[in-house]
Amino acid sequence: MLTKELVSSQIKEMPNEFTLDELIERLLVIEKVNQGLHRAKLYLKKN
């Protein structure tokens, strides 16, 4: 799940002009990475 803090920090890191698509793409990548890390941690706990 995304947090306000994460979204806010990503907006601050974007250039002064950007498209909504660019922001959404960045947020989706971050969300997918976080999901993968969470799954990896669960997998490691099981084994």
C-alpha positions, 0 to 999 in steps of 0.5 A: 500500500502506498502512503502519503509520505511516499507519494509526497517524497516521489513528487518532490523528486520529480522534475518541475514539469512531469506528466501524471503518467510519469508519476503513476509509472514511478509509483507503480514500480515502487509498489511492485518492488515493495510487494516483491520484498514483502513476498521474499520476506514471507518466503524466507520466514517459511523456510 
